[in-house]
C-alpha cells in the first residue's frame, strides 16, 4: 500500500476494504495521492492498476459550523448528473467513521485540465479565453435556471432570508477563528447590512464558481466537462454566485484577487462588466446591485482564507502552499472597502 502525503497506511487499508464493498474488487494495491490545491477540503486521487477516482474529505483539525459537509457535496453532484450543468459522476458517500474517521465521498476522475493560475491561462489563445468566458456564463446561467424541485433539491436550502443568514454566518465564522482583529471587518459588515438587497432570483447556488473550479476538455479548453468543488452549494440568491465570479475575474486596471492573481487579466477575456452583461442577458434579469454581491464575495473569501490560515498556524493542514494564505486576507478586505466606498449604491457607501 502506498502512503503518500496526508493518508496513513491504516487509512489506505480501511479505504481499500470500503471500496471493495461499494464499487467491487480492486485491481491491485490502492494508492492515494494528495492533489495540489484544494486548500479547504483535502482532495486525493485514488488509483489501482486499472481504475482512478477522486476522494474529497473535510480538512484536518478545526472544522467550523456548517462547513465542509461531504454529504451535501455528494448529494448535489447526484442531483445534477444528467442536467445541462456538467459535473463529475459521484461513486460513493461514506459517513462511517471507522473508515477514515470523517465523512468523505468518492467520484469519477475526469480526464481534463484546470487553469489554476495566470501561467495556465496565458497558454490559451485570445479566442479560447473568450470562448471559455462564454462557456462559464452559459453554465452558470443554466445552473441558476434549474428548478431545484425538478432535480430533487427542493429542500436543499431556504432561499427566504438567505442574505441575512449569510451575513450572520460569516460574522460567526470570523468570530470563531481569526488570528487578529481587523477594523475593516466591522465596517464591511455594517455597510453590507445597511444596503442588504432584496433577493429576486432564487435557485441553486454553487458557492465557489470561478475559473479554476472548471475542469476543461484537454483538446478544447473552452469546453467545460465538469464544475468542481460544490461544498458550499445551497438554495439561495443566485446573484451571490455572479458576485463571487466577478470577485475572481481579474482585470488589468484593477487590483487582482490574490488567489487568482491576474488569471483573467489577459487579452481575450471580457471585462467584469461584460461578464455581468452577458449573464443578465442570458437570464433576462437585472443585476443593478452587483456591487453589494462583489463586496460580500471579497469579504467571504477573506474570512475563508483567514480560517485556513488559523488551521495552518495550528498545524492542521496537509500539503504545501499554505504559507502565503495569511497575507492574502488584507488585500481582499481592501478591495471590498474600495467597492463599497465607490459604489453607486448610496447605502453601501455609508
N, C-alpha and C positions, 0 to 999 in steps of 0.2 A: 504494500500500500504506500502511495506517495504521501508525503507530509509537507505540502507547500505552505507558504506564509498564511497564518491565521486559522488553520484547521489541523487538529491533532490526529494522530493515528487512531485513538479510540473513536473520535468523531467520524472519521472516514469509515471505520468498521461498522458503526451503527448506521451510518448513511447508506452503506452498501447493502446491509440487510433490509433497510427500509425500501430501497429501490427495487430489490429483488421481489419484495412482496407486492409492490404497487405497479411497476412497469414491466416486470418479467426478468428472466435471467440476464445477468451481466456477462459481457464477453471479456473476461479477464479482470485484472485489478482496476479499481476505481481511483482516479486522481482528481484532485480539486485544486484549482489554481485561482488565486485572488486576482480579479481583473482590476487594472489600474483605473482610477476614477471612482465613482460611486462613493464619495466621501461620507454620505449619510448612511445608506444601507449597504453593508458589505455584499459584494456580488462575486460569485465564483463560477468558473467554467468547470463543469464536471465532464469526465470522459472515461470510457473504457476503450477497448480496441476498435469498436465499430459504432459507438454512439457518442453524441455530445449533447449536453444540456446546460442550462444556466440555473443557478440557485441563488435566491435572494433571501437574506435573513436580517433581523434587526441589528443595530450596532452593538458592540460590546460595551458593557458598563452602563452609564446613565442613559435611560430612555424616558423621555418626558411624556406627559399625559397625551393620549390620542395619537402619538407619533408612531411611525414605523409599523403600521398594522399590516402584517403579511396576508392575513385573511382577506382584507379589503382589496389589496392589490390582486390577489388571485381571483377574487370574485368579479372585479371589473374586467379583467382580461377575458374571463369566461363569457361574460355578457356581451362583450364587443366582438368576439371572434365571429367572423362571417358578415360583419357590417362593412360599411364603406371606410371605416377607420381601421387601418392595418395595425395589428397587434401580434406579438408572439403567442403561439398556441400554448396555453397552460397544460401542464402534465400532471402535477400532484400538489396538494397542500397538506402540510403536516403540523398539527398543534399538539403532538405527543412530545412532551418534554424529555422523554427518555432517549430520544434520538440525538438532537443537538442541544437540548436544554432550552431552546426558544422555538417559537413557531417559524416556519420557513415555507417557501414554495419553490417548485421546480417548473421550468418552462422550456420550450424548444429553443435551441440555439439558432438564431437567424444568421445566415452567411451573407453579411453585408459589411458596411463601413459606417463609422460615425465620424463626424467632424468635431473634434474635441477642442480645437484652438485655431488661432489665426494661421498657423503654419498649414493646417489641414485645408481650411477654406481658400488659402492662397493657391492651392493646387488645382482649383476649379477654374474653368474659363468663365468670363463675364456672363455669357448667355446661360451657362449652367447655374451660376449663382442666382440669376433672375428666375430661372425655371424652378429652382429649389424653393425660393421665397414664395412663388405662386403655389407650389405644392403644399407648403406648410399652411398657407392661408386656407387652401381648399380643405385640407384635413381638419384644421381647427374649426372652421365653419361647419363642416359636416358633422363633427362631434357634437357641436352645440345645437344642431338642428335635430338630433336624435331625440325622440320622445323616450324618456327613461322607462316608462311603463312597457314600451314595446320590446325592451331587451331585459326585462326582469329587474330593473333598478328603481322601481317606483319608491322604494323605502331606503334608497341609498343615502339620503340626507334630508335636511329640512331647509328648503330654499327660503322660507319666510324668516326674516331676521338674520339671514346669513352674514351680512356685512358686519352687523353689530357683534355677532358671535365671533367672527374672525378677529376683529379688533380686540375683543376681550381675551380671546385665546392667545394671541401673540403677545399681549401685555403680560399674561400669566407666564408664558414661556420665557419672556425676558426676565421677569421677577424670579423665576425658578432657577435660572442658570445664566450668569454673566460674570465676567472676570473683574469688571469695574464699572462704575456708574458713568453714564454719558448724558449730558444735558439735552442733546438732540432728541433722545427717546421721548421724553415728556412733551416737548414741543410738537413733535410729529404726531403723537397720539392725540394731543389736544386739537390740532388742526384737522386731522382726519375725522375725528368725532364730530367736530363742528360742521364740516362740509359733507357729511355722510350722504351718498346718493341714494335714491330710491331704486331698488332692483326692479328692472323692467324686462330682463331677458334671463330667465332661469333655465338651467339644464345641467348636463353632466360637465363637471369641471375637472380638467386633468390635474391642475395644480402646479405643474412644473414644465410647461410646454415651451421648449427652446431648441435651438438648432442641434445641440449635442445630445439631445434625447431622441433624435430621429435616427433610425437605422436605415441606411440608404443602399440602393442597389449597387453592386460592385461595378457594373458596366455603365450604368446611367445614374449618376449621383443626384439627379434632380427627382428621382423616383423614390418615395418613402415606402419601405417594405415593413416597417414596424415602428410604432410610437412606444417608447420605453418609459420606465420609472413612474408608475401610477400610484405611488404610496400616499399622495395627498389628495387623491381623487374623491369627489363627493358630488352632491347636488347643491347648486348654489348659483351665484351671479356669474354668468359666463364671461362678462367683461373683465373679471379678475384674471382669467387666462390671457386675454388680449393685453392687459396691463403688464403682466409678467413677461410676455413675449417681447413687448416694447422695452421693458427694462433691460433685457438681454440683447436688444437689437442695437449694436454699436454703430455710431455714425462718425465720420471723420472729424467733424467740427465740434463734437461734444465729448465730455469725459466718458471713458469706457466703463462698462460694468467690469469690475476687477476679475470676475470669474471668466468672462468671455474675452476680455482684453483686446477688443478690436476685431473679433472674428467676422463680423458682418460689415466692417468699415472698409469695404473694398468695392471696386468697380463691378457693376452688375447687380449688386444687392440694392433694392429700393430703399428709400428713406423710411424712417419710422412713420412719418405722416402718410406716405404712400401705402405702407402696410396696413395702417388703420383704415384708410380709404378703401383698399381692396377688400378687407374683411367686412366692413359695414355694407359695401355694395353687394357682396355675395349674399349676405343675410338680409339685406333690405332694412337695416336698422340704423339708429343714430348712436354715436359714441362721444357726445359733446363733453362728457365729464371724464374723459380718458386721463387727464392729469391726476385725478384722485387715484385711479387704479394703478398708474405708474408709480406714484409716490408710495402707495401702500406696498407695491411689489418690492421696491428697493428696501423699505423698512423690514418687510418679512424676510427677505433674503439675508439682510444684515443680522437679524435675530437668529436665523438658522445657522449662519456661519459662526456666530458667537457661541452657540450651543456646541457645535463641533469643536471649536477652539477650547472650550472648557473641558470637553471629554478628552481632547488630546493632552491638555495640561495634566489631567488626572491619570494619563496612561491607558485610556480605554479605547484607543484607536489602533487599527492594524494596517500595515502597508505604509506607503510613503506619500508625500505630497501634502502633509498637514501643517508643516511649519509656517507656510505662507497664509494660512487661513485667518489668523487673528488680525493682521494688518489690512485685510480686505473690508473689515466692518466699517471703519470710519469713512472711507470714500463713498460707500453706499448711503450712509446717513447724510453725508454732504450733498449727494445728488438729490436725495429726497427733499432735503431742506430747500435746495435751489428750485426744484419743481414746484413745491408749494408756494415759495416766495414770489415766483414769477408767473403763476397760473392765472388764466383768465377767470377762474372761479374765485369770486371775491372772498367767500368764506374760508377758502383754503389758504389765503394769504395772511389771515389774521393770526 
